[in-house]
Amino acid sequence: MSDLLYSEEEEALRAAVRDLLADHCDAAGVIARIGSDAPHDRQLWKALSEGMGLAGLLVPESLGGQGATHREVAVVLEELGRAVAPVPYLTSAVVATEALLACEGEEAAELLTALASGRTVGALAVALSVGPGGAHKAVRLEDGALHGELTGIADATAADVLLVPAEDGGLYAVDADAVTITAQVSLDPTRPVAQVTFDGARARRVTPDAQAAVSRALRAGAGLLASEQLGVADWSLTETVRYLKERKQFNRPVGGFQALKHRLAQLWLEVVNTRAAARNAADALATGSSDTDVAVAVAQAYAAGVAVHAAEEAVQLHGGIGMTWEHPAHLYLKRAKADSIAFGTAGGHRAALAELVDLQAP
């Protein structure tokens, strides 16, 4: 059985990422980007990808990557979740990269090298709400060009290349400047979604089997999303505890009241359990375990609700300040709510889990 505890290398990676985010991703800066024409932080992305080489963690060294595993990626996502960092890490360094890792050939290899460098951002043109095994929309292919429209594509506005499923069953690479990308209203402003319109966009086929590539990408995305949700929940709990120790009522810290202690203790238990589930999913993906589908379904079925609960408690227990736009609590609630319907809902994952373990409905 694998050791789910963090290794020394993983803790060192966490410390490095946390220090970088402390210097380049303060809450005020993230809030200032809301509603702007540049929701993504390009400078932070450059520091993460080019400065630390994190965009290529899953890419083999032979293709310019780091040759690491999903466990290291999970640590990075925990810290990005703690900072609600507005960067396309999950969509490019995980989902798009995993789709390409399922492909063979020179085109896929060149794209993997480009994504690993961080100078090229990729996005899988599948709606963010689609979970592993779910049905996704494809566009029409005519004479080597794509026609159609896809909606709900996460981080499409930051992408340089899109990986697009077509009706012929293949997966195609399309340059972002060859399509029309229209921003849509997103619940989470730090991970915007967009509508992508293909009107004769020239495409390069990456693989004839888009289903295999998309399935692999969505499974990894769902499994590692749990680590991001863990980061959101952990920040919410930590900051709430800190605030309640400082805030006083009747000349005593609010955190000393028994009712609040019970709420925080329950939340702590939920966060600890989420860490176990998220680590198990990341380890299963890293080792290629035969129970990977089960581990991913368990992690998403549990982590989504905990992240939302933790963020809701943070908003409420911060009192009046927690309701303001100036305080970052609302960013975590929006990220948690958006994540709860990304890569499938908790209910969808529970249904998938029941089928995986042959548990019939009553």
C-alpha positions as CSV (number, residue, x, y, z in Angstrom):
1,M,0.0,0.0,0.0
2,S,1.3,3.5,-0.9
3,D,2.3,6.0,1.7
4,L,-0.1,8.9,1.4
5,L,1.9,11.2,3.7
6,Y,3.8,14.0,2.1
7,S,7.4,13.2,1.3
8,E,10.2,15.6,2.1
9,E,10.4,16.6,-1.6
10,E,6.7,17.3,-1.7
11,E,6.9,19.5,1.4
12,A,9.8,21.4,-0.1
13,L,7.8,21.9,-3.3
14,R,4.8,23.1,-1.2
15,A,7.1,25.6,0.6
16,A,8.5,27.0,-2.6
17,V,5.1,27.4,-4.3
18,R,3.6,29.0,-1.1
19,D,6.5,31.5,-0.9
20,L,6.0,32.4,-4.6
21,L,2.3,32.9,-4.2
22,A,2.8,35.0,-1.1
23,D,5.0,37.4,-3.1
24,H,2.9,37.4,-6.4
25,C,-0.7,36.5,-5.5
26,D,-2.0,38.6,-2.7
27,A,-5.8,38.7,-2.1
28,A,-6.1,42.4,-3.0
29,G,-4.5,41.8,-6.4
30,V,-6.8,38.9,-7.2
31,I,-9.9,40.9,-6.2
32,A,-8.7,43.8,-8.4
33,R,-8.7,41.5,-11.4
34,I,-12.4,40.7,-11.1
35,G,-14.4,42.2,-13.9
36,S,-11.2,43.4,-15.7
37,D,-10.2,42.5,-19.3
38,A,-7.3,40.4,-17.9
39,P,-8.7,37.9,-15.4
40,H,-5.6,35.7,-15.7
41,D,-2.4,36.7,-14.1
42,R,0.2,36.3,-16.8
43,Q,3.1,37.3,-14.6
44,L,2.2,34.7,-12.0
45,W,1.8,32.1,-14.7
46,K,5.3,32.9,-16.1
47,A,6.8,32.6,-12.6
48,L,5.1,29.3,-12.0
49,S,5.8,27.8,-15.4
50,E,9.0,29.3,-16.7
51,G,10.6,30.2,-13.3
52,M,9.7,27.0,-11.4
53,G,9.0,24.6,-14.3
54,L,5.7,23.6,-12.9
55,A,3.8,23.5,-16.2
56,G,5.7,20.5,-17.2
57,L,5.5,18.3,-14.1
58,L,3.5,15.6,-15.9
59,V,5.5,15.8,-19.1
60,P,8.4,13.3,-19.6
61,E,11.9,14.7,-19.4
62,S,12.5,13.6,-23.0
63,L,9.9,16.1,-24.1
64,G,11.2,19.0,-21.9
65,G,9.1,18.3,-18.8
66,Q,10.0,17.4,-15.3
67,G,8.9,13.8,-15.4
68,A,7.1,14.1,-12.0
69,T,3.9,12.5,-10.9
70,H,0.3,13.4,-10.0
71,R,1.3,13.6,-6.3
72,E,3.6,16.6,-7.0
73,V,0.9,18.2,-9.1
74,A,-1.6,17.7,-6.3
75,V,0.7,19.6,-3.9
76,V,0.9,22.5,-6.4
77,L,-2.9,22.5,-6.8
78,E,-3.4,22.6,-3.0
79,E,-1.4,25.8,-2.8
80,L,-3.1,27.3,-5.9
81,G,-6.4,26.6,-4.3
82,R,-5.3,28.2,-1.0
83,A,-4.5,31.4,-3.0
84,V,-7.4,31.1,-5.5
85,A,-4.7,31.9,-8.0
86,P,-6.1,33.1,-11.4
87,V,-3.8,30.9,-13.6
88,P,-4.7,28.2,-16.1
89,Y,-2.8,25.5,-14.3
90,L,-5.5,22.9,-13.9
91,T,-6.7,23.3,-17.5
92,S,-3.3,23.5,-19.2
93,A,-0.7,21.6,-17.1
94,V,-3.2,18.9,-16.1
95,V,-6.2,18.4,-18.4
96,A,-4.8,19.5,-21.7
97,T,-1.5,17.8,-20.9
98,E,-3.2,14.5,-19.9
99,A,-5.2,14.5,-23.2
100,L,-1.9,14.8,-25.1
101,L,-0.2,12.1,-23.1
102,A,-2.9,9.7,-24.4
103,C,-1.9,10.5,-28.0
104,E,1.0,9.3,-30.1
105,G,2.9,11.0,-32.9
106,E,4.9,14.0,-33.6
107,E,2.1,16.6,-33.3
108,A,1.3,15.5,-29.7
109,A,5.0,15.4,-28.8
110,E,5.5,19.0,-30.1
111,L,2.5,20.3,-28.2
112,L,3.6,18.6,-25.0
113,T,7.0,20.3,-25.3
114,A,5.3,23.6,-25.9
115,L,2.9,23.2,-22.9
116,A,5.8,22.0,-20.6
117,S,7.6,25.3,-21.3
118,G,4.7,27.3,-20.1
119,R,5.0,29.7,-23.0
120,T,2.1,28.0,-24.7
121,V,-1.2,27.5,-22.8
122,G,-3.5,24.7,-23.8
123,A,-7.2,24.0,-23.1
124,L,-9.3,21.0,-23.8
125,A,-12.5,22.2,-25.6
126,V,-14.9,20.2,-23.5
127,A,-17.3,22.0,-21.2
128,L,-16.0,22.3,-17.6
129,S,-19.1,20.6,-16.3
130,V,-18.5,17.3,-18.1
131,G,-17.2,14.6,-15.8
132,P,-15.3,11.4,-16.5
133,G,-17.3,9.2,-18.8
134,G,-19.8,11.9,-19.5
135,A,-21.0,12.8,-23.0
136,H,-19.3,15.8,-24.5
137,K,-20.1,17.9,-27.6
138,A,-18.1,17.6,-30.8
139,V,-17.8,20.0,-33.8
140,R,-18.1,19.2,-37.5
141,L,-15.1,18.6,-39.7
142,E,-15.2,19.5,-43.3
143,D,-12.1,19.5,-45.6
144,G,-9.7,19.8,-42.7
145,A,-11.6,22.7,-41.1
146,L,-13.8,22.8,-38.1
147,H,-17.3,24.2,-37.9
148,G,-19.5,24.6,-34.8
149,E,-19.8,26.1,-31.4
150,L,-18.7,24.9,-27.9
151,T,-19.7,26.5,-24.6
152,G,-18.4,26.5,-21.1
153,I,-14.8,26.0,-22.0
154,A,-12.6,26.9,-19.0
155,D,-9.7,29.2,-19.5
156,A,-10.2,29.4,-23.2
157,T,-9.5,33.1,-23.1
158,A,-6.0,32.4,-21.8
159,A,-5.3,29.5,-24.3
160,D,-2.9,29.6,-27.2
161,V,-4.0,26.2,-28.5
162,L,-7.3,24.3,-28.2
163,L,-7.7,20.6,-28.3
164,V,-11.0,20.0,-30.0
165,P,-13.1,16.7,-30.3
166,A,-14.6,16.4,-33.8
167,E,-17.6,14.4,-35.0
168,D,-15.3,12.0,-36.9
169,G,-14.0,10.8,-33.6
170,G,-10.6,12.5,-33.8
171,L,-9.0,15.1,-31.5
172,Y,-7.7,18.2,-33.3
173,A,-5.4,21.0,-32.3
174,V,-6.5,24.5,-33.3
175,D,-4.7,27.8,-32.7
176,A,-6.7,30.1,-30.5
177,D,-6.4,33.0,-33.0
178,A,-8.2,30.9,-35.6
179,V,-11.4,30.9,-33.6
180,T,-13.8,33.3,-32.0
181,I,-13.7,33.2,-28.2
182,T,-16.4,35.0,-26.3
183,A,-16.3,35.3,-22.6
184,Q,-19.3,34.0,-20.7
185,V,-20.6,34.9,-17.3
186,S,-18.7,32.7,-14.8
187,L,-19.6,32.0,-11.2
188,D,-15.8,31.9,-10.5
189,P,-14.1,35.0,-11.9
190,T,-10.7,33.5,-11.3
191,R,-11.4,30.6,-13.7
192,P,-13.5,32.2,-16.5
193,V,-15.4,30.1,-19.1
194,A,-16.0,31.0,-22.7
195,Q,-17.9,30.2,-25.8
196,V,-15.7,29.1,-28.7
197,T,-17.0,29.4,-32.3
198,F,-15.4,27.5,-35.1
199,D,-16.0,29.0,-38.6
200,G,-13.8,27.1,-40.9
201,A,-10.9,27.0,-38.4
202,R,-7.9,25.0,-39.8
203,A,-7.1,22.0,-37.6
204,R,-4.3,19.5,-37.1
205,R,-5.3,16.0,-36.1
206,V,-3.6,14.9,-32.9
207,T,-5.2,11.4,-32.6
208,P,-8.0,9.5,-34.3
209,D,-9.3,8.4,-30.9
210,A,-10.6,11.5,-29.1
211,Q,-12.6,9.5,-26.6
212,A,-9.6,7.9,-25.0
213,A,-7.8,11.2,-24.7
214,V,-10.8,13.1,-23.3
215,S,-11.6,10.3,-20.8
216,R,-8.0,10.3,-19.5
217,A,-7.9,14.1,-19.2
218,L,-11.3,14.3,-17.4
219,R,-10.4,11.6,-15.0
220,A,-7.1,13.3,-14.0
221,G,-8.9,16.6,-13.9
222,A,-11.5,15.3,-11.5
223,G,-9.0,13.5,-9.3
224,L,-6.7,16.4,-8.9
225,L,-9.5,19.0,-8.6
226,A,-10.0,17.4,-5.1
227,S,-6.6,18.7,-4.1
228,E,-7.5,22.2,-5.2
229,Q,-10.8,21.9,-3.2
230,L,-8.7,20.8,-0.3
231,G,-6.6,24.0,-0.6
232,V,-9.8,26.1,-0.6
233,A,-11.2,24.3,2.4
234,D,-7.9,24.5,4.4
235,W,-7.5,28.2,3.8
236,S,-11.1,28.8,4.8
237,L,-10.7,26.9,8.1
238,T,-7.3,28.3,8.9
239,E,-8.3,31.9,8.3
240,T,-11.6,31.5,10.2
241,V,-9.8,30.1,13.2
242,R,-7.3,32.9,13.1
243,Y,-10.0,35.6,12.9
244,L,-12.1,34.1,15.7
245,K,-9.0,34.1,18.0
246,E,-8.6,37.8,17.4
247,R,-12.1,39.1,17.4
248,K,-13.5,39.7,20.8
249,Q,-17.1,39.9,22.1
250,F,-18.0,40.5,25.8
251,N,-14.3,41.0,26.3
252,R,-13.3,37.4,25.3
253,P,-12.3,35.9,22.0
254,V,-15.3,34.8,19.9
255,G,-13.5,31.5,19.2
256,G,-13.8,30.6,22.9
257,F,-17.6,30.2,22.6
258,Q,-18.5,26.5,22.7
259,A,-21.0,26.6,19.9
260,L,-18.3,27.9,17.5
261,K,-15.7,25.5,18.8
262,H,-18.0,22.6,17.8
263,R,-18.6,24.0,14.3
264,L,-14.9,24.4,13.8
265,A,-14.1,21.0,15.1
266,Q,-16.6,19.4,12.7
267,L,-15.1,21.4,9.9
268,W,-11.6,20.3,10.8
269,L,-12.6,16.7,10.7
270,E,-14.1,17.2,7.2
271,V,-10.9,18.9,6.0
272,V,-8.8,16.1,7.3
273,N,-11.0,13.5,5.6
274,T,-10.8,15.5,2.4
275,R,-7.0,15.5,2.6
276,A,-7.1,11.7,2.8
277,A,-9.4,11.3,-0.1
278,A,-7.5,13.8,-2.3
279,R,-4.2,12.2,-1.5
280,N,-5.5,8.8,-2.3
281,A,-6.8,10.0,-5.7
282,A,-3.5,11.7,-6.6
283,D,-1.6,8.6,-5.5
284,A,-3.8,6.3,-7.5
285,L,-3.4,8.4,-10.6
286,A,0.4,8.5,-10.1
287,T,0.8,4.8,-9.7
288,G,-1.8,3.7,-12.3
289,S,-3.8,1.8,-9.7
290,S,-6.6,-0.5,-10.8
291,D,-8.8,1.4,-8.3
292,T,-8.1,4.8,-9.8
293,D,-11.7,5.3,-11.0
294,V,-13.0,4.5,-7.5
295,A,-10.5,6.8,-5.8
296,V,-11.4,9.7,-8.1
297,A,-15.1,9.2,-7.6
298,V,-14.7,9.0,-3.8
299,A,-12.5,12.1,-3.7
300,Q,-14.9,14.2,-5.8
301,A,-18.1,12.9,-4.1
302,Y,-16.7,14.1,-0.8
303,A,-14.4,17.1,-1.5
304,A,-16.9,19.2,-3.3
305,G,-19.3,19.5,-0.4
306,V,-16.5,20.1,2.1
307,A,-15.0,23.0,0.2
308,V,-18.4,24.6,-0.1
309,H,-19.2,24.1,3.6
310,A,-15.8,25.5,4.6
311,A,-16.1,28.6,2.4
312,E,-19.7,29.2,3.6
313,E,-18.5,29.0,7.3
314,A,-15.7,31.4,6.5
315,V,-18.1,34.0,5.1
316,Q,-20.5,33.6,8.0
317,L,-18.1,33.4,10.9
318,H,-16.1,36.4,9.7
319,G,-19.3,38.4,10.4
320,G,-19.9,41.7,8.6
321,I,-16.4,41.9,7.1
322,G,-16.9,38.4,5.5
323,M,-19.8,39.8,3.5
324,T,-17.8,42.6,1.8
325,W,-16.1,42.5,-1.6
326,E,-12.9,43.8,0.0
327,H,-12.5,40.6,2.0
328,P,-11.3,37.5,-0.1
329,A,-13.8,35.1,1.5
330,H,-16.2,35.5,-1.4
331,L,-13.5,34.4,-3.8
332,Y,-13.2,31.1,-2.0
333,L,-16.9,30.6,-1.9
334,K,-17.2,31.2,-5.6
335,R,-14.3,28.9,-6.4
336,A,-15.8,26.2,-4.2
337,K,-19.2,26.5,-5.7
338,A,-17.8,26.5,-9.2
339,D,-15.6,23.5,-8.5
340,S,-18.5,21.6,-7.1
341,I,-20.0,21.3,-10.6
342,A,-16.7,21.0,-12.5
343,F,-15.8,17.6,-13.9
344,G,-19.2,16.3,-12.7
345,T,-21.3,16.9,-9.6
346,A,-20.9,15.1,-6.3
347,G,-24.1,13.3,-7.1
348,G,-22.8,12.2,-10.5
349,H,-19.7,10.8,-8.9
350,R,-21.7,9.0,-6.2
351,A,-23.7,7.3,-8.9
352,A,-20.6,6.4,-10.8
353,L,-19.1,5.0,-7.6
354,A,-22.2,2.9,-6.9
355,E,-21.8,1.3,-10.3
356,L,-18.1,0.8,-9.9
357,V,-18.5,-1.1,-6.7
358,D,-21.7,-2.8,-7.8
359,L,-23.9,-1.2,-5.1
360,Q,-27.4,-1.2,-6.3
361,A,-29.9,1.5,-5.5
362,P,-32.6,0.6,-2.9
